[in-house]
Amino acid sequence: MDVANFEQFLHERIKVGGKTNNFGSDVSIDRQKNKITVVSEIPFSKRYLKYLTKKYLKKNNLRDWLRVVSSAQTTYELRYFQINNEDEDEEGEDES
């Protein structure tokens, strides 16, 4: 996943006051290596950020591999889905 591309996506899509590209000094987006920080001086919904992240993953066909998880009260992180091979083996035996 390209972090710079995701940062650009957020710049284009985040709405402030019902309009995109209307950040002013209210919202700032910073990137450090593999971490993006969104700082807001106005009320900003964490759920809205999750919605935009899921939209980005869907657009780039990553939604099947990554999920958005809340790791703290003010933090989201992307994690890979855990695939258990044991469950698949059991399903294969039941079908026979």
Secondary structure as UniProt FT lines:
FT   HELIX           3..13
FT   STRAND          15..16
FT   TURN            17..18
FT   STRAND          19..20
FT   TURN            24..26
FT   STRAND          27..32
FT   TURN            33..34
FT   STRAND          35..40
FT   HELIX           46..59
FT   TURN            60..61
FT   TURN            63..65
FT   STRAND          66..72
FT   TURN            73..74
FT   STRAND          75..80
FT   HELIX           85..95
//
